[in-house]
Amino acid sequence: ASSDDQAEYLEKVGGNPVHRLYNAVDYSAFSTAVAEPVPEEVAAIPRPRIGYVGRINKKVDLPLLAELSRRHPEWHLVMVGPVHD
């Protein structure tokens, strides 16, 4: 589970211990990416770019992103990942 509340709920309904694995990032791996060349597909998108990498599903607030796009047409959203329900 990615939170204490979620783990407690899953333990309650499942009757088994649940391990907590909090969301995190490998900072050293991502911080060195600045030195890497930008892929062609992304380089063609003007700056500033706001990026998201991960599953694109109901946890992503798409109405919020649409509103940000309307309010800030100078920002460019770049989303990378598989689209799920």
WOHURA-V337900 format. One record per helix or strand of 2 or more residues. SS is the DSSP state (2 for helix, 1 for strand). FROM is the first residue (numbers start at 1). LEN is the number of residues. If there is no record, write none. Layout:
# WOHURA-V337900
ss=SS from=FROM len=LEN
ss=SS from=FROM len=LEN
This chain:
# WOHURA-V337900
ss=2 from=4 len=11
ss=2 from=27 len=9
ss=2 from=40 len=4
ss=1 from=49 len=5
ss=2 from=62 len=10
ss=1 from=76 len=5
